[in-house]
Amino acid sequence: MGFSRQEYWSGLPCLPSRDLPDPEIEPMSLTSPVLAGGFFTTSTTWEARLLYKPATKALMCTDVVSLISQVSSQQNAGPRGRQGAAVRMAEWDASLDHVIPSSLLPPFWAKFLVGFASLMCFARSYDGDFVFDDSEAIVNNKDLRAETPLGDLWHHDFWGSRLSSNTSHKSYRPLTVLTFRMNYYLSGGFHPVSFHVVNIALHGGVCVLLVDVFSVLFGGLQYTSRGRRLNLAPRSSLLAALLFAVHPVHTECVAGVVGRADLLGALFFLLSFLGYCKAFRETNKEGTHSTFWVLLSILLGAVAMLCKEQGITVLGLNAIFDILVIGKLNVLEIVRKLLRKDRSLESPGMLRTGGLLFRMTLLALGGAGVLYVRWKIMGTGPPVFTEVDNPASFADSVLVRAINYNYYYSLNAWLLLCPWWLCFDWSMGCIPLIKSVGDWRVIALAALWFCLIGLICQALCSEDSHKRRILTLGLGFLIIPFLPASNLFFRVGFVVAERVLYLPSAGYCMLLTFGFAALSKHTKKKKLIAALILGILFLNTLRCVVRSGEWRSEDHLFRSALSVCPLNAKVHYNVGKNLADKGNQTAAIRYYREAVRLNPKYVHAMNNLGNILKERNELQEAEELLSLAVQIQPDFAAAWMNLGIVQNSLKRFQAAEQSYRTAIKHRRKYPDCYYNLGRLYADLNRHVDALNAWRNATVLKPEHSLAWNNMIILLDNTGNLAQAEAVGREALELIPNDHSLMFSLANVLGKSQKYKESEALFLKAIKAHPNTASYHGNLAVLYHRWGHLDLAKKHYEISLRLDPTASGTKENYGLLRRKLEQMQKKNV
């Protein structure tokens, strides 16, 4: 018998985009009503009846304004401006009555509609496969399996690597990984349906929560004496939540299982914000708060961060909300006082009123504490990214970096405005660098900042306090959650990523709703505005359904990116990898070559192209590609190992050994490389070195069946039957159901004349693989030696029927027939 000739050829899977460097994967009583901001408690409940329980006939806008005026005048408490602001708010929200019918305003029906819309948009992805990053974060992540202690999740990154490792991506999301593990346990394995269903349900939950969040952001924070929060902007909150629910840019987060990190982060982000709002629920004195709810909000923010890093930004949003809505800070008034040098600014009384300074201190200390613990857990410095991940961050010129970062911001804004050109990956040449101010794309930067500056000026300087609050909170919700992905504080591992827009899109939907309401209020063509809004909702829903279908399989996902980012080398690489996995090597070579042409330093494409060329016996070109790959990236362990395999095939044994040794130098725990090194030593008859290499492979990877098998075969062929038997028994204890090990050990036992035990193992191996000719042939040899000639004849015939070309079996069968004929003549 010869050695197992299967080589461990290191191929790479479809490259992940976000937050992960390219992996090397082996093969394959009523107080003054503050209606324009702040909060109040009231013993009356007309607001709830009006807005939550429209009776048999809906009240019109004039009724709302009249009632607010009557209640405000009856109480005669608070500044006059608040009454006017309340009227303006009611008129503003009622301007959407031609879009949102009154029958949808009760909380239950509003939330039901939003939840239903969110589920319908992405329901098509429920039975999709694991695609793209799902392979690394879920299928190949050992943290999901029961044998991995739960405590390890707190020391590993999102992809299952130790945080202390220099190769770790430092994406620390243990709670998200824990939900993956629960999915795996409850569904009994890697069944994508259960993972996708949870993602769709989480998106629905986020959308339903946003109805409450938007009601606070639009209508202010107001409670009844029973602690029930009032929704004074039901139409606006419903429309904004609907726009969010059906936004196509969310497809990556919902249809891609790894997007659960963003979904969970958003869920706890919103819960933290709503918890902060409850800090002002059970108090009768304006400005007081419940410290418990403030602390709980900080805790929920920390939980959000343990799901996705940007979750901690909720503390910044809470601070802005507190200052504007609870503290009622008026930036315009402060600026005017500064210009007049008003001495009232020198008094700190405003900050102390209502404990605002105390709450800001709690938020600051809580955020700093959480970030410090996160930094300590991370252990080492920030993750290391390559130029292909984020080319702008590697530009030498500060001006070039600034221009390109701002261009990336404009592209993100465009994806929110027009989410039709969506791509699973935007790196590797998809967006060429802007290298001079003469590039026409600079216009996008100017347009972005023109709009932002206009909105900021209105948010800070408008005379309308209601308008100021909504614009400021909308911009805060848009910008603050995006800051971790902005490259301002640290380098990120992507150019543009749709997933990071999940939370910021809520701010965009809020601003868009405000724009529609303002436009509707100042135009007589209300039906046209209604048609425009309904058209956007319909088109976005349709785009969600189509895009969800593209995320159901890697083939559709990768090919959909070819028309969006034809210059993206990674897109061509992933299409080629998918074709290679399906056995279409010719087409795969074409896409791999295009990936290398687009990015001549794309070492992973070179590695996989070298894989295919080696299998097609085009060894010379394979060696050239792999040599270039390790020259570009000297620590590319997988390419070094594959280069050694090619050099071994070219009979360049010394060079092959050096390549294997270099691979092990860069990746010390590399069982497949030890296996291939052992094969090289076996070819050179260096038996002791071969056995040592294979033993190293089994120590690093106890389930390495090929290494165990080759040890048994080598010891058998060199006459060390006792050692071979001991190794075989050791291997079967670790891998009891491996039929190839049963076969090899059965051969050894047969030679040791332990026929009964050998027969049992042969029969067990045949039961596992009944159509393997060599199993029947060797069992026949055993019976032949044992003297069970009829059984030997039976299995020889089965073996030859399965493989008529097996010369050894033919010869042995011939010997048996002659012996049977001699016995027959003798008996006669």
N, C-alpha and C positions, 0 to 999 in steps of 0.2 A: 504493500500500500504506500501511496505517496502522501506528501503533506497537503493540507488544505491550501489551495492556491488562491483563495479569495483574498484580495487586498483591501485594506481599509483606505479607500480613496476619499480624501476630505473635500466634500462639496459644500457649498454655502447656500442657505435658504434665501427666500426673498428678503431683501434688506429692509429692516425697520427704519422709520423716518424719525420720530419724536423721541427724544429723550434717550436714544440708545445708539452707541457706536456700532459699526458694521460687525456682526458676530462671525465667529468661526465655528460652524456647526458641522459636525461629522455627518457622513452620508445618512450618504444620502439620507241834692239841692242845687240849683243851677249857678254855676260860676260863669264868668264872662266867656262866651263861646269863641274860642280862637279858631275861626274857620279857615283862615288863610295860612295857618301854621300853628305849631304847638299842640296842646291837647286841652280837653276840658272834660269834666264829669257832669252829668245831668240826671235829674230824677224823672225827666220826661222821656218818652220813648217815641215821639212822633217821627223822629228821623228813621228809626228802624222800621216803623210801619210803612213809611213812605217809600223807602228804598228797598226794603227787603221783602215786604209783603204787598205788592201792588194788588189791590182788591179787584173788584169786578171791573173797574174802569181805571185806566192809568192816569196819573196826574201829569199835567203839562208843565213846561218850564216855568210859566208864569206862576203856577201854584207853588212850585218849589221856592222861587224868589220871594213870593208873598209870605210864605210860612217862615222862612228864615228871617225876614225883616220883622215879622210880628214877634217871634220869640226873642230876637235880639233886643228889640225896643222894650219888650215887657221886662226883661232882666235888667236893662239899663246898667250894665256892668261891662267894663272894658272899653278900650278906645273905639272911636267911631270908625276908624279905618278897617277894623276887623269885620264890621258888619258889611262894609262895601266889598271887602275881599271875599266874604262868604257869598254874596250875591254874584260876584264875577265868577267864582268857582262853579256855582250851580248853573249859571248861564253857559259857561264854557263846556261843562260836561254834557249839558242838555243839547248842545249843538250837534251831538252825535246821535240824536234820537232817530234820525232818518236811516242810520246804519244799524244800530243795536235796538231791536224792539223791546218794549217794556217787559214782555213775557220772559225775556232771558235774564232780567236783572236780579231775581232772587238768588242768593248765594248757591243754593243747591244746583239750580239749572245752569248758572254761569259756569260753575266748576265741572259739572257733568259735560257741558258742551266742549270746554277746553280739553278735558281729559279724553273725551271721545275723539276729538280732532287729532290730538297728539298720537293716540294709538293707531288711528287709521292711516296716518302718514307713513308710519314705519312698520306696520304689521307685516308687510311683505318680506321683511328681513328675518322673520322668526325662525325659519327653517334653513337659514344660510349656513355655510361652512365656517370653520375657523379660517380667517384670511389674514394675510400680511403679518402685522405684529402679534396677532393672536397665537401664532405658532411658538414664538419665544416666550411670551408672557404667560401662556396657559399650558399648551401641549408639552413643551419642553421644560417647564418650570417645576422643579422637584418640590418646591414649597407647597404645592397643591396636594401632594401625595401623603398618605397616612403615615408612612415611615419617617417623614421629616417632622421633628418635634415642633410643636406650635411656637415654642420660644424662639426658634430660628427665624421666624418671620420678622421679629423685631431687630434682627441683625443683618437682614438681607435687603437688597434693593428690590424694585418692582419686578426685575427679571430673574430673581433667584440668586444673584451673585452677592458675595459678602460685601458689605459697605466699606470695609477696611481695605478691600482690594483696589489696586491702582487702576484696574480695568472697569471698576464699577461705574455705572452711570449716575449714581447718587440719587436716583429717583426713589425717595422713601415713601412708600404708600402701603404700609402693612395692613390697614383695614380693608383696602380694596382687594389685596391678595387673599385676605381672610374670607371675603365673600366668594372669591373664585374657589377657594378650598371647600366652602360649604356647598357650592354648586356641584362640585366634583363628587362630594360625599353623598349628597341627597339624590343625585341623578345616577349614581353608580358608575361613574366614569366620565370620559370626555365626550359627552353628547351635546353638540352645539345648541340644540333647541332650547334646553333649559337655561343656558347662558344668555341666549338672545332674548328670551321671554323676560328675564329679570331686567335686562337693559331697557326694553320697551316699557316695562312697568315703572321703572325708575324715572324715565323721561316724563311719563304721564304724571307721576307724583310731583316732579319739579314744576311742571306746567300748572298744576292745580294750586300749589303753594304760591306761585307767582300772582295768582288772582288776588290773594290777600296782600302780598308785598306791593303790588301796583296800586291797590286801593289806599295803602298808607302813603306811598310816594306821591300819588296824584291828589288825594283828598285830605291828607294830614292825619295825624294820630289823635283820634277822639274816641272817648269811652263813655258809656252810660254809667249810672251809679251802681249798676250790677256788674260792672267790669266788662261789658260787652262792647267790642270795638265797632264803630259805625263806619260804613262805607259811603262816603259822600261823593265818590266818583265812580259809580258802578259801570257806566258805559265805557269810560276810558280804561279802567282796569281790565275789563273783559276783552276789549279790542286789543290792548297791548299783549295780554296773555295769549290770545289767539294768534297774533302775529309771531310770537315766540314759538308757539306749539308747532307751527307749520313751516318754520324756517328751514330751508334745505341745507344750510351750512351745518346743521346739527346731525346730519346723516352719519358722519364718521364716528361721532360719539355714541350714537344709538345702535347703528348696524354693525360697527366694529366692537367686538367684545371688550377690548382693552380701553375703549372709551368709557367704560364704567367708572374709571377713576374721575373723569370730569363730571359724570352724572352724580356720583356720590358726593364729590366735593361741592357741587352746586346745591345738592339737597341740604347738606349741613350748613352751607353758607346762608341759605335762605332761612333755615331754622334758627341760626344764630341771630340774624337780623330781626326776625319776628320775636325771638326771646328778648332782645334788647328793647323792642317796643313795649313788651309786657312789663318792663321795669317801671313804666309810668301808668300802669292800669289801676292799681288799687289805692291810689292816693287822692285826697280831696284838695290838697294844696298845690297850686300850680308850681311846677319846678322841682317837686320832690320826686324821689325815685326809690325803687327797691334794689338794694345792693345785691340781693340774691340773684335776681334776673340778670343784672349786669355781669356778675361772675359766671353765671350759667352760659350767657352769650359768649364770653371769652372761651369757656370750655368747649362749646360747640364749634367755635372758630378753630380751636386746636384739633378737634376731631375732623373738621373739614380739611385741614392741612395734612392729616394722616391719610386722607383719601387722595388728595391732589394738592400739590404745593401751593397753588394760588388761592386755596381756601382761606389762608390766614389774612388775605386782603379784606375780608369782611369787617375786620376791626377798623380799618380806615373808612369804610362806608358807614359804619355805625357812628364814628366820630363826626363825620360830615353831617349825617342826619341829625345827630344830637345838637350840633352847633346851629344848624339852620332851622330845624323844626321845633326842637325843644327850647334851645337857647334863644331862638329868633334873632340871630345875628344878621344885621343888615350891612352888607359890605359897602353899598352905595352911601349910606348914612355915615359910616366910619370914614370913608374917603372925603366926604364933604367936611367933616369935622377936622380932619387932618389939614385940609386946605385952609380952613378958617383958624387953625391952631386952637381948637376948642379944648379947654382944660379938663372937660369931663372925661376925656380919654385917659387921663392920668389916673383915674380912679379904678381900682381893680374890682369894684363891687359887682360889675356886670358878670365877670367870670365866676365870682363866688356864688351868685344867686342860683339857687336850685341845685347846687352841687355840681355844676358843669365842670369846674376845674377838677373836682374829685373824680368824676367819671372819666375825664380825659386821662387823668393819672392812672386809673385802673386799666384803661385800654392800652395805654403806652407800656405800662409795666407788664401786663399780661402778654402783649405781643412780643416784647423784648425777651421775656422769659421763655416763651414757646420757641422763638427763633434760636435762642441760645441752646436749649435742649436739643433742638434739631441739628444745630451745628456740631454739638458734642457727639451726637449719635453718628453723624456722618463720618467722623473720625479723621479723615484726611482732607486735603484741599478740594477744590471744585472739580467736577468731571472734566476729562480731557476730550475735546472734540477736534475733528480734522477740518481742513479747509473746505472739503467738499460738503460738509454738513452746514456750514455757515460762512461762505466765502467773504462776505462783507466785513465780518469781525476780524479777518486776517489782513485786511487792507492796511498798507503802511500809512497812508494819509488819513488824518483825522477828518478832513473835509469829505473824502470819499466815503468813509464809514458813516458819517452823519447823513450824507445825501442818500445812501442806500438804505440805511435804517428807516429814514422817513419815507422812502419809496415803498419799503415793505409795509409801513403803516397804511399808506394809501391803498395798497393792494388788499390789505385786510378790510379796510373801509369799503372797497369795491365789492368784496365778497359778501358783505352784509347788504349792500345796496342791490347788487345784481348777482345772486348766487347760482349762476348757470354754468360757469366754467369752474368745475370742482375737480380736484385731483388728490389722490391719496398721498402724493409726495411732491413737494415743490423745490427740491434741492437739485444739485448736480447739473447746473446749466439751464434749469427751467427758467430762471430769472437772471439773465446776464447782468453783470455789475455795471452800474453807471460810473464811468471814469472821468467825466467832465461835465461842467454845467451846461455845455452845449447839447447834451443829449435831450431829445424831445420829451423823454419821460419825466423830466424835471417839472413839466406842466402839472403832472399828477400831484407832486408835492405841494405846488403852489395852490392848487384847488383844495387840497385837504386842509391846509393851514388857513386858507381864506374862510372856509366853512367853520373850522374850529374856533378861530379868533372871533368870528361873528357871533357864534353861539356863546362863547365865554363872555363877550362884552354884554350880550343880552342877559346872561345869567347873573352877572355882577352889577350891572348898571341900570337895569330896567326899573321903571317906577312902579310896575305891577309886582307886588310881593309874591303873588301866586305864580306868576310866570318865572320870577327869579328862582323860586324854590324848585319848581319842576325841572327847569333847564339845568340847574346845578346838580340836582340829584340824578337826573338822567345822564349828564356828562360824567358824574362820579361813578355811576354803575357801569358806564361804558369804558372808562379809562382805568380805574383802580384795579379791577381784576385782570386787566391786560398787562399791567406793569411788569410782572415777573417774566413775561415773554418778550419784553421790549428791547432787550440787550442793553438797557441803561445801567443796570446794577451788576450784571454778570453775563457772560457769553452763553447763549442757548444753542442747542444742537439742531436747529432747523432754520429755514428761511421764512417760510409761511406755513402755518399749521392750522387747519380749519378747526381742530379740536379745541384750541385755546380761545376760540371765539364763542364758546358755548355760554359762558356767563356774561361777557361783554355785550352779547347780542340782546340781552334783556334791557340794557341801557339804550341801545339803538331802537328797540321796539317802543320804548317809552318816549323817546324823542320823536319818532315817526308818528306815534299816536297824537302827541301834542301838536305836531305840524298839521295833521289832518283836521284836528278839532279847530285850530286857529284858522285854517283855510275854509273850513265849512262855516265858521262863524262870520267870516267876512265876504262870503260869496252867496249869490242867490241860486247858483246852480248846484244845489245840494244833491240832486239825483246823480249828477255827474261824479261828485265826490264819492257817493255811495257805490257807484259802479266801479270806480277806480279801486276802492278798498276791497270790494268783493272780488274784483279781478286779480288783485295781488294775492289774496288769500287762496283763490282757486289755482292760480298758476304755481304758487309755492307748494301747495298740496300735491299737485301733479308732479312737480319736480322732485319732491320727497319720495313719492312712490317709485318713480323711475330710478332715482339714485339708490334707493334701498335695494332695488333689484340688481344693480351693478355691484353692490357690496355682498351679494349672496355667494359669489364664487371668485376666486382669484383670477381666473381667466377673464371674466367680464370686467373686473375691477382694473386689472392692469391694462387691458386693451382700451378701456374708456379714457385712460390717461394719455394715450398716444396722440390724440387730437388736441388735448389741452396743453400738454408739455412735450412736444416732439423733440426738444433739445435736451430733455432730461435723460441722462445716461442710466439712471437707476430704473426708470420706467422700462427701457429696452432690456436691461439686465433681468428684471423680474418677469417680463414676458418670456425671455429666453429660458429662464430657470423653470418656469411653468411648463414650457414645451418640452424641455429636457426630462422633467419628471414624468411626462406622458410618453416618453420614448421617441419623440420627434426630434432627433439630433440634428438633422439637416437644417430645419427652421431655427432651432435653438442657436446653432453656430452663427447664423445670419444676424440674429439680434444681439448676441454677445459681441460680435465684431463691431456692430454699430455702437454699442455701449463703449467699447474701447476707443473707437474713432472719436466719439463725442467727448470722452474724458480719457486721454492717453495715460493717466495715472490711476485708472480704476483697477486696482490690484485684484479685487474680488471677481470682477468680470474676467480678468486674465486667468485667474485660478480655475474658474469653472469651465472656461473655454479650453484650457489645458487638460482638464478632466476628460472632456469629450474627445479631443484630439488623441489622447493616449488610448482611449478605448477603441478608436478607429485606426490605431497603430501608426498614426502620424506623429511619431515620437520626436523627431527633430524640431518641428514647430512647437510642440508641447513643451519641450525643454527650453526653447527660447522665450516663450511666454512666461513660464514659471520663473526662469532666471531673472527676467525683467521685473517681475512682481516682487521678488525678494530684494532686488536692488533698490526699488522704489521704497519698499517698506521692509527693512531688514529684520524686524521682529514678527513678521507674518509667519507664525509657526506652521499653519496648515499648508501654506505654499511651499515651505521648506520640506515638509514631509512628502508632498506630492511630487516635488522635484526629485526627491530621493527615489520614489517609485519609478519614475521615468528613467532615471539614470541606472537603476537596477535592471530595467528592461533592456537598456542599451549595453548591458554588461560592463558598465563603468562602476564597479563595485566600491572602489575606494571613495569616489566622489559621492556615491549614494550613501555610504556610511557617514561621511562628513555632513551631508544634508540632514540625515536623521538626527545626528548628534546636535546639530544647530537648532533643529525644531524642538528637541527636548530641552535645550538650554533656555529657549524663550518660553516654553510651556512645560514646566517640570512634571506636572501631573498629566501625562499624555499617553494613555494606555494603547491607543491605536498605533502611535508611532513606535512604541516598544514592540508591538506585535510585528510590524513591518520590518523593524530592525532584526528581530529574531528570524524572520524568513530569510533575510539576507545572509545571516550567519549560517543558517541551515544549508543554503545553497553553496556556501564556501566550506562546508563540513566543519565549521567551528561549533561543535555540538554543545559544549558547555556554555559558550556565550549565547547560543540560541536559547537554551533552557533558561538561563538567567534573564534574558530579555522578556521571554514569555511569562516567566514568574513575576517580573515587575508589572507586566500588563494585568495579570490576574490580581495582584495586590491592589493596584489602583482601581481596577474594575472587576470585582469578583465574578460578575456574570459574563465575562468575556469568553464566550464559548469557543471561538476559534483558537485562542491562545491555549486553553485547556486541551483542546483536541490535538493541537500540534505537539504539545508536550507528551501526550500519551503515545502518539504515533512515533515520535522520535525515540522515545525510550523503548518502545516495542521493536522498532527496526534495528536498534543497537543491542537487542537482547536483554535489556534490563526489565524483564517482565514483572518482577516484584515491585520495582519503583513505578512502572507504568500502571500496575493495578492500584497501587496506593494513590497515585495522582488521579486516576479515573474515579475511584470511590470518593475522594475529596471533592472532585468537581461535581459529581452527581448529588452530593449533599447540598451544594450551593445552588445547583440548577437541576432539580430532580426530574423535570419534564423535557429535558433536551435530548431528542432522539439521536442526534449525531454522537453525543457522548455515550449514550447507551450502546451504540453500534461499535465505537472504538473500544470501550471496556469489554464488550462481549468478545471481540477478536482476541484481546489479551487473555481473557479467561479461557477461551477455547484452546489457545496455545499452551496454557498451563494445565490443560486436561480437566478443567472444572466445567464439564460439559453441561450439567444441569443448570447451573447459574448462568452460564453463557447463553444457553437456549432461551431462558426466561427473558434475558435482556434483548436478544434478537427479536423474539416475538413481540415484546413491548414496543420496540422501535418500528417494527413492521405495522403494528396496529396504529401507530401515530402517522406513519407514511407508508401505506400499503403499496404504492406504485414506484418505489425506489428499487431498481434492479439489483444494485449491489447488496442491499440488505438480504434479499432472497438468495443471492448467489453465495454470500458468506455463510448464511445459515445452512445452505446446502453443503458447503465444505465441512461445517461442523458435524452435520449428520453423517457425512461421508466418513470422516475420521472416527466418529462415534460408533459407526457400524449400522446406523439406521438408514439403509440404502434406499428403501422405498420413499421415505421422507426426503432424502437427499435428491432423488430423481424428480420428485414433485417440485421442489423449490428451484432446481436447476432449470426446469422447463418454464416455470413462472418468470425466472430472471431473464431467460433468453427471449421469452415472449415480450417482455418489457424493453429489452435492449439486445436485439439480435446480433449486434456487432461486438459484443463483449468477448474478446478472444480468450481471456483467461477462463471465463465461465464455459465457453465452448470446449476448451481443452479438458477441463475438469469433468464436464458432462460426458465427453468421449471416453475418458478413463473409467467413469462409473459404468457406462454402457458395456464396455469390454469386460469389466469385472462381473457384471450381471450375466453376460453371455457365457463367460467361463463357468460361473456358478451353475447356470442352467444346464450346460453340457455335463458338468460333473455329476449333477443330480440325475441326469438321464442315464 
